[in-house]
Amino acid sequence: MLEYALVLVLIIVPLCLRLFTVNSMRIQNQRMRQADSELRKITDELDEILEQTRSTERQQRQYALRRSRLLSEISEMNGELVRLRRPAGIRIAA
């Protein structure tokens, strides 16, 4: 009778350990999939933010060029205004 109990224990213990291990692996696998999903979401958000940053930097460069051109045009127009404000006699002599 003791031999049957020992054989039964030797069969049941590995089966219980296997069941416990499979359960643990399933739980860890679910956690890993959930973490992977969250990582994908965060990565997508990061990509979107980086694209917005690049777009903003492009706009800043465009505005800087536009500002430079406008300042140049303003300077030219100020020179033209100064020239036009001179009295007619001085303009003819020049």
C-alpha positions as CSV (number, residue, x, y, z in Angstrom):
1,M,0.0,0.0,0.0
2,L,2.9,2.3,0.8
3,E,4.4,1.6,-2.6
4,Y,1.2,2.7,-4.3
5,A,1.0,5.9,-2.3
6,L,4.7,6.6,-3.1
7,V,4.0,6.0,-6.8
8,L,0.9,8.2,-6.7
9,V,2.9,11.0,-5.0
10,L,5.7,10.7,-7.6
11,I,3.1,11.1,-10.4
12,I,1.0,13.8,-8.8
13,V,3.8,16.1,-7.6
14,P,5.4,16.5,-11.1
15,L,1.9,17.1,-12.6
16,C,1.1,19.7,-10.0
17,L,4.5,21.4,-10.6
18,R,3.8,21.3,-14.3
19,L,0.4,22.9,-13.8
20,F,1.8,25.6,-11.6
21,T,4.6,26.3,-14.1
22,V,2.2,26.5,-17.1
23,N,-0.1,28.8,-15.2
24,S,2.8,31.1,-14.2
25,M,4.1,31.1,-17.8
26,R,0.6,32.0,-19.1
27,I,0.3,34.9,-16.6
28,Q,3.8,36.1,-17.5
29,N,3.0,35.9,-21.2
30,Q,-0.1,38.0,-20.7
31,R,1.9,40.6,-18.8
32,M,4.5,40.6,-21.5
33,R,1.9,41.1,-24.2
34,Q,0.3,43.9,-22.2
35,A,3.6,45.6,-21.7
36,D,4.4,45.2,-25.4
37,S,1.1,46.9,-26.3
38,E,1.8,49.8,-23.9
39,L,5.3,50.1,-25.4
40,R,3.9,50.3,-28.9
41,K,1.5,53.0,-27.8
42,I,4.2,55.0,-26.1
43,T,6.5,54.5,-29.2
44,D,3.7,55.8,-31.5
45,E,3.2,58.8,-29.2
46,L,6.9,59.5,-29.3
47,D,7.0,59.3,-33.1
48,E,4.1,61.7,-33.3
49,I,5.8,64.1,-30.9
50,L,9.1,63.9,-32.8
51,E,7.3,64.6,-36.1
52,Q,5.6,67.6,-34.5
53,T,8.9,68.8,-33.3
54,R,10.5,68.5,-36.8
55,S,7.5,70.3,-38.3
56,T,7.8,73.1,-35.7
57,E,11.6,73.4,-36.4
58,R,10.8,73.7,-40.2
59,Q,8.3,76.4,-39.5
60,Q,10.8,78.3,-37.3
61,R,13.4,78.2,-40.1
62,Q,10.8,79.4,-42.6
63,Y,9.8,82.2,-40.3
64,A,13.4,83.1,-39.7
65,L,14.0,83.4,-43.5
66,R,10.8,85.4,-43.9
67,R,11.9,87.7,-41.1
68,S,15.3,88.2,-42.7
69,R,13.7,89.0,-46.0
70,L,11.2,91.4,-44.5
71,L,14.0,93.1,-42.5
72,S,16.0,93.5,-45.7
73,E,13.0,94.9,-47.5
74,I,12.2,97.3,-44.6
75,S,15.8,98.5,-44.7
76,E,15.7,99.1,-48.4
77,M,12.4,100.9,-48.1
78,N,13.7,103.1,-45.3
79,G,16.6,104.0,-47.5
80,E,14.2,104.8,-50.3
81,L,12.1,106.9,-47.9
82,V,15.1,108.8,-46.8
83,R,16.1,109.5,-50.4
84,L,12.6,110.6,-51.2
85,R,12.4,113.0,-48.2
86,R,15.4,114.9,-49.3
87,P,14.6,118.3,-50.9
88,A,14.3,118.3,-54.7
89,G,17.5,120.3,-55.3
90,I,19.7,117.9,-53.4
91,R,18.2,114.9,-55.2
92,I,18.9,116.5,-58.6
93,A,22.5,117.3,-57.6
94,A,23.2,113.8,-56.4
